[in-house]
């Protein structure tokens, strides 16, 4: 594979998020409380979205046009890529938001304001908190499926760890019941969670696939990973081996076709515009975005 490398240095805490459709990678620079943006087309950095407090979580809309940043205390700001990148107040959660994700026309959040945790929906057009449910689980990883308007998340494992789903009624702006898997700690549900390309399954970082409809176990890839990407009938898995990132290519039967190694610890992997985008952290607060031909 021929590769092109973009290197950069940022603060210590990094939360990577990707908007593959528009070729912009967003990541939270936790030390500076800002969202930095890397344009994969020009291979250059866009202006950063500068936060107004101690950032706790980030979310990016699927079209890449709007990003959200939550802070200690519950404030949530919104940033629009077509504007000058200045933070605008979006909403105030009752407590600090630990996780959030864009769910169609809503922002789904998890905060610690109630017993256990509180799940909420904020209308993106107005910032209004239109739904909230107490006695809900916290999450170590969560995602939204556009295929069935469902939030999937692995909870914190207190009693014990489960894979969970919550239906979002887009028209009514309401949250369904929190439904967990039938296994209650019987499986290792390591983060992250990723959707199978056709939306029919959720795959965990431990390499396990669960059916999206009812969270029943389907199969296992047989390998754990830090992140996974899909292209055609190929799977691209990354993990960290020593001080290097291991990239393994699998076919649809989960046979390993090849393996390659790159500097730094594994962070994220995407497919964009016919290339594999590999993010690794290197050295003291540095990272590299490597574009690999498929």
Helices and strands as residue ranges (DSSP letters): E 3-9, E 14-19, G 20-22, E 24-29, E 34-39, E 44-50, E 55-60, E 66-71, E 75-80, E 88-92, E 97-103, E 106-111, E 117-123, E 129-136, E 141-145, E 150-154, E 163-169, E 174-180, E 193-195, E 201-204, E 208-211, E 217-220, E 227-231, E 234-241, E 244-250, E 256-263, E 265-272, E 275-282, E 286-293
